[in-house]
Amino acid sequence: MSKGTYYSRACYKVMGFQQMSEEFTRKLVINGKSQSTHQNYVRQMSKLALYYGRTPLEIDNDELEEYLYYLIQRDTDALSSYKHLVYGLRKLYQLFGKDELVLSLPKIDRPNKLPVVLSSVEIKQLLNAPVLIREKIMFGLTYDTGIRISELVSLQLRDIDLDRLVIHVRQPKNKRDRYVPMSTHAARGIKKHLTINRPKVYLFENLNRPGMPISKTRVRFLLKEALKMTGIKKPVSVHTLRHTYATHQLESGQNIMVLKELLGHSNIQTTLIYLHIAQTDYEKRKGCLDILYPAVNV
Protein backbone atom coordinates (compact mmCIF):
# COMPACT_ATOMS: atom_id res chain seq x y z
CA MET A 1 0.00 0.00 0.00
CA SER A 2 1.32 3.45 -0.91
CA LYS A 3 2.02 6.41 1.37
CA GLY A 4 -1.03 8.32 2.48
CA THR A 5 -3.22 5.25 2.70
CA TYR A 6 -5.23 4.28 5.76
CA TYR A 7 -2.62 1.59 6.41
CA SER A 8 0.36 3.97 6.46
CA ARG A 9 -1.55 6.41 8.67
CA ALA A 10 -2.49 3.64 11.11
CA CYS A 11 1.12 2.44 11.23
CA TYR A 12 2.23 5.98 12.08
CA LYS A 13 -0.48 6.91 14.58
CA VAL A 14 -1.45 3.64 16.31
CA MET A 15 1.17 1.98 18.47
CA GLY A 16 1.64 -1.72 17.65
CA PHE A 17 -0.52 -1.67 14.52
CA GLN A 18 2.29 -2.14 12.01
CA GLN A 19 3.73 -5.12 13.88
CA MET A 20 0.27 -6.70 14.24
CA SER A 21 -0.64 -6.16 10.58
CA GLU A 22 2.69 -7.51 9.29
CA GLU A 23 2.34 -10.64 11.41
CA PHE A 24 -1.29 -10.98 10.32
CA THR A 25 -0.29 -10.71 6.64
CA ARG A 26 2.42 -13.37 7.06
CA LYS A 27 -0.11 -15.72 8.62
CA LEU A 28 -2.57 -15.06 5.77
CA VAL A 29 0.12 -15.85 3.19
CA ILE A 30 0.88 -19.11 4.96
CA ASN A 31 -2.85 -19.89 4.91
CA GLY A 32 -2.95 -19.32 1.15
CA LYS A 33 -4.98 -16.10 1.04
CA SER A 34 -4.56 -13.86 -2.04
CA GLN A 35 -2.85 -10.46 -1.98
CA SER A 36 -6.13 -8.67 -2.64
CA THR A 37 -7.59 -10.40 0.43
CA HIS A 38 -4.66 -9.19 2.58
CA GLN A 39 -5.13 -5.63 1.37
CA ASN A 40 -8.90 -5.58 1.87
CA TYR A 41 -8.66 -6.98 5.42
CA VAL A 42 -5.81 -4.70 6.50
CA ARG A 43 -7.40 -1.61 4.93
CA GLN A 44 -10.58 -2.02 6.98
CA MET A 45 -8.63 -2.85 10.14
CA SER A 46 -6.58 0.31 9.57
CA LYS A 47 -9.77 2.39 9.58
CA LEU A 48 -10.89 0.67 12.78
CA ALA A 49 -7.51 1.28 14.44
CA LEU A 50 -7.56 4.96 13.46
CA TYR A 51 -11.13 5.32 14.76
CA TYR A 52 -10.17 4.16 18.28
CA GLY A 53 -6.42 4.78 18.31
CA ARG A 54 -5.74 1.14 19.22
CA THR A 55 -5.12 -2.11 17.36
CA PRO A 56 -8.16 -4.35 16.69
CA LEU A 57 -6.79 -6.85 19.23
CA GLU A 58 -7.08 -4.19 21.96
CA ILE A 59 -10.63 -3.09 21.17
CA ASP A 60 -13.39 -4.60 23.29
CA ASN A 61 -16.63 -6.17 22.10
CA ASP A 62 -18.87 -3.17 22.81
CA GLU A 63 -16.56 -0.86 20.87
CA LEU A 64 -16.51 -3.25 17.92
CA GLU A 65 -20.30 -3.43 17.88
CA GLU A 66 -20.50 0.38 18.01
CA TYR A 67 -18.09 0.69 15.06
CA LEU A 68 -19.89 -1.99 13.02
CA TYR A 69 -23.17 -0.17 13.61
CA TYR A 70 -21.56 3.10 12.47
CA LEU A 71 -20.13 1.38 9.40
CA ILE A 72 -23.35 -0.23 8.23
CA GLN A 73 -25.21 3.10 8.50
CA ARG A 74 -22.97 4.74 5.93
CA ASP A 75 -24.19 5.12 2.37
CA THR A 76 -20.97 4.72 0.40
CA ASP A 77 -19.34 1.29 0.11
CA ALA A 78 -20.91 0.30 3.43
CA LEU A 79 -21.57 -3.34 2.61
CA SER A 80 -18.14 -3.94 1.09
CA SER A 81 -16.30 -2.29 4.01
CA TYR A 82 -18.48 -4.09 6.55
CA LYS A 83 -17.94 -7.46 4.88
CA HIS A 84 -14.16 -7.18 4.69
CA LEU A 85 -13.87 -5.96 8.27
CA VAL A 86 -16.08 -8.78 9.59
CA TYR A 87 -14.23 -11.47 7.65
CA GLY A 88 -10.88 -9.91 8.53
CA LEU A 89 -11.64 -9.77 12.25
CA ARG A 90 -12.81 -13.38 12.23
CA LYS A 91 -9.52 -14.43 10.62
CA LEU A 92 -7.47 -12.17 12.92
CA TYR A 93 -9.00 -13.70 16.03
CA GLN A 94 -8.52 -17.20 14.69
CA LEU A 95 -4.87 -16.72 13.67
CA PHE A 96 -3.91 -14.93 16.90
CA GLY A 97 -5.53 -17.57 19.09
CA LYS A 98 -8.15 -15.29 20.54
CA ASP A 99 -11.38 -16.87 21.76
CA GLU A 100 -13.83 -16.39 18.88
CA LEU A 101 -16.73 -16.22 21.37
CA VAL A 102 -15.34 -12.91 22.59
CA LEU A 103 -16.48 -11.38 19.31
CA SER A 104 -19.88 -12.47 18.03
CA LEU A 105 -20.06 -11.31 14.44
CA PRO A 106 -23.25 -11.52 12.37
CA LYS A 107 -23.70 -13.56 9.23
CA ILE A 108 -23.54 -11.44 6.07
CA ASP A 109 -26.14 -12.28 3.45
CA ARG A 110 -25.11 -11.88 -0.16
CA PRO A 111 -27.25 -9.37 -2.03
CA ASN A 112 -29.54 -11.15 -4.47
CA LYS A 113 -28.66 -9.00 -7.47
CA LEU A 114 -27.99 -10.07 -11.04
CA PRO A 115 -24.77 -8.75 -12.60
CA VAL A 116 -24.72 -6.07 -15.28
CA VAL A 117 -24.14 -7.46 -18.79
CA LEU A 118 -23.28 -5.58 -21.97
CA SER A 119 -24.92 -6.23 -25.32
CA SER A 120 -22.93 -7.12 -28.43
CA VAL A 121 -23.42 -3.56 -29.70
CA GLU A 122 -22.10 -2.11 -26.43
CA ILE A 123 -19.06 -4.41 -26.50
CA LYS A 124 -18.22 -3.18 -30.00
CA GLN A 125 -18.59 0.43 -28.85
CA LEU A 126 -16.26 -0.20 -25.92
CA LEU A 127 -13.60 -1.97 -27.99
CA ASN A 128 -13.67 0.76 -30.64
CA ALA A 129 -13.24 3.54 -28.06
CA PRO A 130 -9.53 3.30 -27.09
CA VAL A 131 -6.98 4.84 -29.44
CA LEU A 132 -4.04 2.69 -28.35
CA ILE A 133 -3.82 -0.91 -29.53
CA ARG A 134 -2.70 -2.04 -26.05
CA GLU A 135 -5.96 -0.94 -24.47
CA LYS A 136 -8.08 -2.40 -27.25
CA ILE A 137 -6.37 -5.79 -26.78
CA MET A 138 -6.54 -5.52 -22.98
CA PHE A 139 -10.32 -5.12 -22.93
CA GLY A 140 -10.85 -7.37 -25.94
CA LEU A 141 -8.92 -10.25 -24.35
CA THR A 142 -10.79 -9.85 -21.06
CA TYR A 143 -14.11 -10.16 -22.88
CA ASP A 144 -12.81 -12.87 -25.23
CA THR A 145 -11.63 -15.18 -22.42
CA GLY A 146 -13.61 -14.07 -19.35
CA ILE A 147 -10.54 -13.82 -17.13
CA ARG A 148 -10.54 -11.84 -13.88
CA ILE A 149 -8.67 -8.54 -13.63
CA SER A 150 -6.13 -10.16 -11.28
CA GLU A 151 -5.53 -12.85 -13.90
CA LEU A 152 -5.26 -10.27 -16.69
CA VAL A 153 -2.51 -8.23 -15.05
CA SER A 154 -0.63 -11.43 -14.11
CA LEU A 155 -0.50 -12.81 -17.67
CA GLN A 156 3.08 -13.33 -18.81
CA LEU A 157 4.32 -13.78 -22.37
CA ARG A 158 5.00 -17.44 -21.60
CA ASP A 159 1.28 -17.90 -20.82
CA ILE A 160 0.16 -16.94 -24.33
CA ASP A 161 0.07 -19.78 -26.89
CA LEU A 162 -0.71 -18.14 -30.21
CA ASP A 163 -0.40 -21.44 -32.11
CA ARG A 164 -2.89 -23.38 -30.00
CA LEU A 165 -5.01 -20.26 -29.33
CA VAL A 166 -5.09 -20.67 -25.54
CA ILE A 167 -3.91 -18.72 -22.52
CA HIS A 168 -2.55 -20.38 -19.41
CA VAL A 169 -4.08 -18.86 -16.26
CA ARG A 170 -1.69 -19.65 -13.42
CA GLN A 171 -2.62 -19.85 -9.73
CA PRO A 172 -5.91 -17.93 -9.99
CA LYS A 173 -8.37 -17.18 -7.20
CA ASN A 174 -8.99 -20.84 -6.30
CA LYS A 175 -5.33 -21.83 -6.87
CA ARG A 176 -6.21 -24.16 -9.79
CA ASP A 177 -4.41 -23.52 -13.07
CA ARG A 178 -6.54 -23.64 -16.21
CA TYR A 179 -6.31 -23.16 -19.95
CA VAL A 180 -8.79 -20.83 -21.62
CA PRO A 181 -9.31 -20.67 -25.40
CA MET A 182 -9.06 -17.36 -27.22
CA SER A 183 -10.30 -16.31 -30.63
CA THR A 184 -8.23 -15.76 -33.77
CA HIS A 185 -9.21 -12.07 -33.49
CA ALA A 186 -7.59 -11.86 -30.03
CA ALA A 187 -4.48 -13.71 -31.24
CA ARG A 188 -4.11 -11.34 -34.19
CA GLY A 189 -4.46 -8.35 -31.89
CA ILE A 190 -1.90 -9.74 -29.44
CA LYS A 191 0.62 -10.22 -32.26
CA LYS A 192 0.17 -6.57 -33.25
CA HIS A 193 0.51 -5.48 -29.61
CA LEU A 194 3.73 -7.49 -29.22
CA THR A 195 5.18 -5.94 -32.37
CA ILE A 196 4.32 -2.36 -31.44
CA ASN A 197 4.82 -2.29 -27.65
CA ARG A 198 7.40 -5.09 -27.19
CA PRO A 199 6.61 -6.12 -23.58
CA LYS A 200 9.45 -7.91 -21.83
CA VAL A 201 7.84 -10.25 -19.27
CA TYR A 202 4.15 -9.48 -18.81
CA LEU A 203 1.66 -9.19 -21.64
CA PHE A 204 0.50 -5.81 -20.31
CA GLU A 205 3.26 -3.95 -18.54
CA ASN A 206 3.65 -0.76 -16.55
CA LEU A 207 4.85 1.77 -19.12
CA ASN A 208 7.11 3.44 -16.54
CA ARG A 209 8.56 0.16 -15.24
CA PRO A 210 9.33 -2.28 -18.10
CA GLY A 211 9.18 -5.88 -16.99
CA MET A 212 6.60 -5.11 -14.29
CA PRO A 213 2.85 -5.72 -14.72
CA ILE A 214 0.31 -2.98 -15.22
CA SER A 215 -1.64 -2.31 -12.01
CA LYS A 216 -5.30 -3.15 -11.55
CA THR A 217 -5.90 0.49 -10.64
CA ARG A 218 -4.49 1.57 -14.01
CA VAL A 219 -6.64 -0.96 -15.90
CA ARG A 220 -9.75 0.34 -14.14
CA PHE A 221 -8.80 3.94 -14.96
CA LEU A 222 -8.25 3.11 -18.65
CA LEU A 223 -11.63 1.38 -18.81
CA LYS A 224 -13.31 4.39 -17.21
CA GLU A 225 -11.70 6.67 -19.79
CA ALA A 226 -12.80 4.40 -22.66
CA LEU A 227 -16.38 4.35 -21.36
CA LYS A 228 -16.51 8.15 -21.50
CA MET A 229 -16.12 7.89 -25.27
CA THR A 230 -19.12 5.58 -25.65
CA GLY A 231 -22.83 6.03 -25.12
CA ILE A 232 -22.96 3.26 -22.54
CA LYS A 233 -25.00 4.29 -19.48
CA LYS A 234 -24.78 1.04 -17.52
CA PRO A 235 -22.51 0.83 -14.45
CA VAL A 236 -19.52 -0.98 -15.96
CA SER A 237 -16.38 -2.37 -14.30
CA VAL A 238 -13.65 -4.66 -15.61
CA HIS A 239 -15.56 -7.56 -14.03
CA THR A 240 -18.56 -6.65 -16.20
CA LEU A 241 -16.59 -7.99 -19.17
CA ARG A 242 -16.30 -11.34 -17.38
CA HIS A 243 -20.06 -11.38 -16.70
CA THR A 244 -20.69 -10.52 -20.34
CA TYR A 245 -18.35 -13.28 -21.53
CA ALA A 246 -20.20 -15.87 -19.45
CA THR A 247 -23.60 -14.70 -20.62
CA HIS A 248 -22.64 -14.56 -24.30
CA GLN A 249 -21.04 -18.01 -24.03
CA LEU A 250 -24.31 -19.50 -22.80
CA GLU A 251 -26.29 -17.66 -25.45
CA SER A 252 -24.02 -19.13 -28.13
CA GLY A 253 -24.80 -22.67 -26.86
CA GLN A 254 -21.96 -23.32 -24.41
CA ASN A 255 -22.51 -26.11 -21.85
CA ILE A 256 -22.89 -24.82 -18.28
CA MET A 257 -20.34 -27.32 -16.88
CA VAL A 258 -17.78 -26.36 -19.52
CA LEU A 259 -18.41 -22.70 -18.72
CA LYS A 260 -17.77 -23.41 -15.03
CA GLU A 261 -14.29 -24.72 -15.89
CA LEU A 262 -13.55 -21.89 -18.30
CA LEU A 263 -14.42 -19.32 -15.64
CA GLY A 264 -12.41 -21.16 -12.99
CA HIS A 265 -15.34 -21.44 -10.59
CA SER A 266 -14.96 -23.93 -7.75
CA ASN A 267 -18.73 -24.14 -7.21
CA ILE A 268 -21.32 -24.65 -9.95
CA GLN A 269 -23.77 -22.45 -8.02
CA THR A 270 -21.62 -19.44 -8.91
CA THR A 271 -21.94 -20.27 -12.61
CA LEU A 272 -25.66 -20.96 -12.52
CA ILE A 273 -26.46 -17.29 -11.97
CA TYR A 274 -25.81 -16.68 -15.66
CA LEU A 275 -28.73 -18.92 -16.57
CA HIS A 276 -30.95 -16.16 -15.17
CA ILE A 277 -29.44 -13.63 -17.58
CA ALA A 278 -28.63 -15.48 -20.80
CA GLN A 279 -31.29 -15.41 -23.51
CA THR A 280 -30.93 -19.04 -24.50
CA ASP A 281 -33.26 -20.50 -27.13
CA TYR A 282 -34.06 -16.89 -27.92
CA GLU A 283 -36.29 -17.68 -30.88
CA LYS A 284 -38.58 -19.70 -28.60
CA ARG A 285 -38.80 -17.00 -25.94
CA LYS A 286 -41.24 -14.13 -26.23
CA GLY A 287 -43.42 -11.87 -24.16
CA CYS A 288 -46.90 -13.06 -23.29
CA LEU A 289 -48.53 -10.36 -25.45
CA ASP A 290 -46.72 -11.80 -28.48
CA ILE A 291 -48.45 -15.08 -27.75
CA LEU A 292 -51.84 -13.47 -27.15
CA TYR A 293 -51.78 -11.20 -30.22
CA PRO A 294 -50.37 -11.66 -33.74
CA ALA A 295 -46.83 -10.38 -34.23
CA VAL A 296 -46.52 -6.73 -35.25
CA ASN A 297 -43.54 -4.71 -36.38
CA VAL A 298 -42.14 -2.32 -33.79
C-alpha positions as CSV (number, residue, x, y, z in Angstrom):
1,M,0.0,0.0,0.0
2,S,1.3,3.4,-0.9
3,K,2.0,6.4,1.4
4,G,-1.0,8.3,2.5
5,T,-3.2,5.3,2.7
6,Y,-5.2,4.3,5.8
7,Y,-2.6,1.6,6.4
8,S,0.4,4.0,6.5
9,R,-1.5,6.4,8.7
10,A,-2.5,3.6,11.1
11,C,1.1,2.4,11.2
12,Y,2.2,6.0,12.1
13,K,-0.5,6.9,14.6
14,V,-1.4,3.6,16.3
15,M,1.2,2.0,18.5
16,G,1.6,-1.7,17.6
17,F,-0.5,-1.7,14.5
18,Q,2.3,-2.1,12.0
19,Q,3.7,-5.1,13.9
20,M,0.3,-6.7,14.2
21,S,-0.6,-6.2,10.6
22,E,2.7,-7.5,9.3
23,E,2.3,-10.6,11.4
24,F,-1.3,-11.0,10.3
25,T,-0.3,-10.7,6.6
26,R,2.4,-13.4,7.1
27,K,-0.1,-15.7,8.6
28,L,-2.6,-15.1,5.8
29,V,0.1,-15.8,3.2
30,I,0.9,-19.1,5.0
31,N,-2.9,-19.9,4.9
32,G,-3.0,-19.3,1.2
33,K,-5.0,-16.1,1.0
34,S,-4.6,-13.9,-2.0
35,Q,-2.9,-10.5,-2.0
36,S,-6.1,-8.7,-2.6
37,T,-7.6,-10.4,0.4
38,H,-4.7,-9.2,2.6
39,Q,-5.1,-5.6,1.4
40,N,-8.9,-5.6,1.9
41,Y,-8.7,-7.0,5.4
42,V,-5.8,-4.7,6.5
43,R,-7.4,-1.6,4.9
44,Q,-10.6,-2.0,7.0
45,M,-8.6,-2.9,10.1
46,S,-6.6,0.3,9.6
47,K,-9.8,2.4,9.6
48,L,-10.9,0.7,12.8
49,A,-7.5,1.3,14.4
50,L,-7.6,5.0,13.5
51,Y,-11.1,5.3,14.8
52,Y,-10.2,4.2,18.3
53,G,-6.4,4.8,18.3
54,R,-5.7,1.1,19.2
55,T,-5.1,-2.1,17.4
56,P,-8.2,-4.4,16.7
57,L,-6.8,-6.9,19.2
58,E,-7.1,-4.2,22.0
59,I,-10.6,-3.1,21.2
60,D,-13.4,-4.6,23.3
61,N,-16.6,-6.2,22.1
62,D,-18.9,-3.2,22.8
63,E,-16.6,-0.9,20.9
64,L,-16.5,-3.2,17.9
65,E,-20.3,-3.4,17.9
66,E,-20.5,0.4,18.0
67,Y,-18.1,0.7,15.1
68,L,-19.9,-2.0,13.0
69,Y,-23.2,-0.2,13.6
70,Y,-21.6,3.1,12.5
71,L,-20.1,1.4,9.4
72,I,-23.4,-0.2,8.2
73,Q,-25.2,3.1,8.5
74,R,-23.0,4.7,5.9
75,D,-24.2,5.1,2.4
76,T,-21.0,4.7,0.4
77,D,-19.3,1.3,0.1
78,A,-20.9,0.3,3.4
79,L,-21.6,-3.3,2.6
80,S,-18.1,-3.9,1.1
81,S,-16.3,-2.3,4.0
82,Y,-18.5,-4.1,6.5
83,K,-17.9,-7.5,4.9
84,H,-14.2,-7.2,4.7
85,L,-13.9,-6.0,8.3
86,V,-16.1,-8.8,9.6
87,Y,-14.2,-11.5,7.7
88,G,-10.9,-9.9,8.5
89,L,-11.6,-9.8,12.2
90,R,-12.8,-13.4,12.2
91,K,-9.5,-14.4,10.6
92,L,-7.5,-12.2,12.9
93,Y,-9.0,-13.7,16.0
94,Q,-8.5,-17.2,14.7
95,L,-4.9,-16.7,13.7
96,F,-3.9,-14.9,16.9
97,G,-5.5,-17.6,19.1
98,K,-8.2,-15.3,20.5
99,D,-11.4,-16.9,21.8
100,E,-13.8,-16.4,18.9
101,L,-16.7,-16.2,21.4
102,V,-15.3,-12.9,22.6
103,L,-16.5,-11.4,19.3
104,S,-19.9,-12.5,18.0
105,L,-20.1,-11.3,14.4
106,P,-23.2,-11.5,12.4
107,K,-23.7,-13.6,9.2
108,I,-23.5,-11.4,6.1
109,D,-26.1,-12.3,3.5
110,R,-25.1,-11.9,-0.2
111,P,-27.3,-9.4,-2.0
112,N,-29.5,-11.1,-4.5
113,K,-28.7,-9.0,-7.5
114,L,-28.0,-10.1,-11.0
115,P,-24.8,-8.7,-12.6
116,V,-24.7,-6.1,-15.3
117,V,-24.1,-7.5,-18.8
118,L,-23.3,-5.6,-22.0
119,S,-24.9,-6.2,-25.3
120,S,-22.9,-7.1,-28.4
121,V,-23.4,-3.6,-29.7
122,E,-22.1,-2.1,-26.4
123,I,-19.1,-4.4,-26.5
124,K,-18.2,-3.2,-30.0
125,Q,-18.6,0.4,-28.8
126,L,-16.3,-0.2,-25.9
127,L,-13.6,-2.0,-28.0
128,N,-13.7,0.8,-30.6
129,A,-13.2,3.5,-28.1
130,P,-9.5,3.3,-27.1
131,V,-7.0,4.8,-29.4
132,L,-4.0,2.7,-28.4
133,I,-3.8,-0.9,-29.5
134,R,-2.7,-2.0,-26.1
135,E,-6.0,-0.9,-24.5
136,K,-8.1,-2.4,-27.2
137,I,-6.4,-5.8,-26.8
138,M,-6.5,-5.5,-23.0
139,F,-10.3,-5.1,-22.9
140,G,-10.9,-7.4,-25.9
141,L,-8.9,-10.2,-24.4
142,T,-10.8,-9.8,-21.1
143,Y,-14.1,-10.2,-22.9
144,D,-12.8,-12.9,-25.2
145,T,-11.6,-15.2,-22.4
146,G,-13.6,-14.1,-19.3
147,I,-10.5,-13.8,-17.1
148,R,-10.5,-11.8,-13.9
149,I,-8.7,-8.5,-13.6
150,S,-6.1,-10.2,-11.3
151,E,-5.5,-12.8,-13.9
152,L,-5.3,-10.3,-16.7
153,V,-2.5,-8.2,-15.0
154,S,-0.6,-11.4,-14.1
155,L,-0.5,-12.8,-17.7
156,Q,3.1,-13.3,-18.8
157,L,4.3,-13.8,-22.4
158,R,5.0,-17.4,-21.6
159,D,1.3,-17.9,-20.8
160,I,0.2,-16.9,-24.3
161,D,0.1,-19.8,-26.9
162,L,-0.7,-18.1,-30.2
163,D,-0.4,-21.4,-32.1
164,R,-2.9,-23.4,-30.0
165,L,-5.0,-20.3,-29.3
166,V,-5.1,-20.7,-25.5
167,I,-3.9,-18.7,-22.5
168,H,-2.6,-20.4,-19.4
169,V,-4.1,-18.9,-16.3
170,R,-1.7,-19.7,-13.4
171,Q,-2.6,-19.9,-9.7
172,P,-5.9,-17.9,-10.0
173,K,-8.4,-17.2,-7.2
174,N,-9.0,-20.8,-6.3
175,K,-5.3,-21.8,-6.9
176,R,-6.2,-24.2,-9.8
177,D,-4.4,-23.5,-13.1
178,R,-6.5,-23.6,-16.2
179,Y,-6.3,-23.2,-20.0
180,V,-8.8,-20.8,-21.6
181,P,-9.3,-20.7,-25.4
182,M,-9.1,-17.4,-27.2
183,S,-10.3,-16.3,-30.6
184,T,-8.2,-15.8,-33.8
185,H,-9.2,-12.1,-33.5
186,A,-7.6,-11.9,-30.0
187,A,-4.5,-13.7,-31.2
188,R,-4.1,-11.3,-34.2
189,G,-4.5,-8.3,-31.9
190,I,-1.9,-9.7,-29.4
191,K,0.6,-10.2,-32.3
192,K,0.2,-6.6,-33.3
193,H,0.5,-5.5,-29.6
194,L,3.7,-7.5,-29.2
195,T,5.2,-5.9,-32.4
196,I,4.3,-2.4,-31.4
197,N,4.8,-2.3,-27.7
198,R,7.4,-5.1,-27.2
199,P,6.6,-6.1,-23.6
200,K,9.5,-7.9,-21.8
201,V,7.8,-10.2,-19.3
202,Y,4.1,-9.5,-18.8
203,L,1.7,-9.2,-21.6
204,F,0.5,-5.8,-20.3
205,E,3.3,-3.9,-18.5
206,N,3.7,-0.8,-16.5
207,L,4.8,1.8,-19.1
208,N,7.1,3.4,-16.5
209,R,8.6,0.2,-15.2
210,P,9.3,-2.3,-18.1
211,G,9.2,-5.9,-17.0
212,M,6.6,-5.1,-14.3
213,P,2.9,-5.7,-14.7
214,I,0.3,-3.0,-15.2
215,S,-1.6,-2.3,-12.0
216,K,-5.3,-3.1,-11.6
217,T,-5.9,0.5,-10.6
218,R,-4.5,1.6,-14.0
219,V,-6.6,-1.0,-15.9
220,R,-9.8,0.3,-14.1
221,F,-8.8,3.9,-15.0
222,L,-8.2,3.1,-18.6
223,L,-11.6,1.4,-18.8
224,K,-13.3,4.4,-17.2
225,E,-11.7,6.7,-19.8
226,A,-12.8,4.4,-22.7
227,L,-16.4,4.3,-21.4
228,K,-16.5,8.1,-21.5
229,M,-16.1,7.9,-25.3
230,T,-19.1,5.6,-25.6
231,G,-22.8,6.0,-25.1
232,I,-23.0,3.3,-22.5
233,K,-25.0,4.3,-19.5
234,K,-24.8,1.0,-17.5
235,P,-22.5,0.8,-14.4
236,V,-19.5,-1.0,-16.0
237,S,-16.4,-2.4,-14.3
238,V,-13.7,-4.7,-15.6
239,H,-15.6,-7.6,-14.0
240,T,-18.6,-6.6,-16.2
241,L,-16.6,-8.0,-19.2
242,R,-16.3,-11.3,-17.4
243,H,-20.1,-11.4,-16.7
244,T,-20.7,-10.5,-20.3
245,Y,-18.3,-13.3,-21.5
246,A,-20.2,-15.9,-19.4
247,T,-23.6,-14.7,-20.6
248,H,-22.6,-14.6,-24.3
249,Q,-21.0,-18.0,-24.0
250,L,-24.3,-19.5,-22.8
251,E,-26.3,-17.7,-25.5
252,S,-24.0,-19.1,-28.1
253,G,-24.8,-22.7,-26.9
254,Q,-22.0,-23.3,-24.4
255,N,-22.5,-26.1,-21.8
256,I,-22.9,-24.8,-18.3
257,M,-20.3,-27.3,-16.9
258,V,-17.8,-26.4,-19.5
259,L,-18.4,-22.7,-18.7
260,K,-17.8,-23.4,-15.0
261,E,-14.3,-24.7,-15.9
262,L,-13.6,-21.9,-18.3
263,L,-14.4,-19.3,-15.6
264,G,-12.4,-21.2,-13.0
265,H,-15.3,-21.4,-10.6
266,S,-15.0,-23.9,-7.8
267,N,-18.7,-24.1,-7.2
268,I,-21.3,-24.6,-10.0
269,Q,-23.8,-22.4,-8.0
270,T,-21.6,-19.4,-8.9
271,T,-21.9,-20.3,-12.6
272,L,-25.7,-21.0,-12.5
273,I,-26.5,-17.3,-12.0
274,Y,-25.8,-16.7,-15.7
275,L,-28.7,-18.9,-16.6
276,H,-31.0,-16.2,-15.2
277,I,-29.4,-13.6,-17.6
278,A,-28.6,-15.5,-20.8
279,Q,-31.3,-15.4,-23.5
280,T,-30.9,-19.0,-24.5
281,D,-33.3,-20.5,-27.1
282,Y,-34.1,-16.9,-27.9
283,E,-36.3,-17.7,-30.9
284,K,-38.6,-19.7,-28.6
285,R,-38.8,-17.0,-25.9
286,K,-41.2,-14.1,-26.2
287,G,-43.4,-11.9,-24.2
288,C,-46.9,-13.1,-23.3
289,L,-48.5,-10.4,-25.4
290,D,-46.7,-11.8,-28.5
291,I,-48.4,-15.1,-27.8
292,L,-51.8,-13.5,-27.2
293,Y,-51.8,-11.2,-30.2
294,P,-50.4,-11.7,-33.7
295,A,-46.8,-10.4,-34.2
296,V,-46.5,-6.7,-35.3
297,N,-43.5,-4.7,-36.4
298,V,-42.1,-2.3,-33.8
